[in-house]
Amino acid sequence: MARSVGVDSSQLRAGARTLKRSLADSRVSGVDPRELGGSTACGAFDRFVSYWSAGQTAVTQSLVTLAEGLETAASTYERRDAEDARAVRNGQDQSFGF
């Protein structure tokens, strides 16, 4: 029974690029808290920023890890595909990486 897997490594790389672009402008908010109103609103905003900072860092680290994983997967699929194609050309068609 033959088993095949089709992977579009360009899509994996495109996903990694998209994730990296989303991180290029990562900030807690584009809002100037002084535009929110009085000092109560500014204070609430400052508390939110201090609370969300750790969460934002975790999200950023997760996105970086995911982007790196997508790039690694693309490279791995390309490498395995080339190795398997070489094996078939050399008459070693039983050496697939399954």
N, C-alpha and C positions, 0 to 999 in steps of 0.2 A: 504494500500500500504506500503510494507516494504521498509525501507531505510537503507542502510548499507554503512559504510565507512571503507575502509581498509587502515591502516597506518603501515608502517614498521618503528617502532621507532628506530631500529638499524641503518637504513639509515639516520634518522635525527641526531642521535648521531655521526655517521661517518662524516656527513657534518660539524657538529660543531667541531669535532677534526681536520678536514682538514683546516678549517678556522683558528683555533688556531695555527696550525703548520705554516701556512703561515705568521702569525704575529711574530713567534719566531725570524725570521731573518729580521724584517722590518728595512730597512735603506733607505735613499734617493738614494744612489748609491754605488756600489762597486768600483767605479772608483776613482783613485787618480787624482785630477785635475792637478797635475804637469805632469802627463803622457799625457795630452791633448795638450800640446804644450806650447806656450808662455804665457806671463802674461795676454794677452787679453782673452785667453781661460780660464785661471784660474779665472779671474774676472767675466766672463760670468757664469761660473759654480757656483761660490759663490753667484751670484745674483739669479740664478735658485734655489739653495738650500734654500736660505732665503725665496724665493717666495713659493716654494713647501712645506715647513715645515708645514704651516697651513693646506694645502690640505692633506698632508700625515696624519696629526693628525686626520682630519675629516674622512678619509678613515679607519684608524685604529679603531676609535671609532665606526664607522658603522659596521665593521666586528665583533668587540667584541659583539655589541648589537645583531647582526644576529646570532652569535654562541650561545649566551645565549638564544635567542628566540627559536632556534632549540632544545636546551636541555630542555627548559621548555615545548615545544610542545610534545616532546617525553615522558616526565614524565606525562604530563596531559593525553595524550592518554592512556598510560599504566594504570594510576589510574582509569580513566573512564571505561576502558575495564574491569578491576578487579571489580569495583563497579557494573557494569551492569551484569557481570557473576554471582556475588553474588546474585543480585536481581533475576535473572532467577532461580538459584538454590533454592532460598527461596520462589519461587512461586509468585514473584512480578514482573513479566515480563513486566509490564506497566510502570516501573520506569526508563526507558532508558533516558539518558540525552539529548534528542532532544527538 
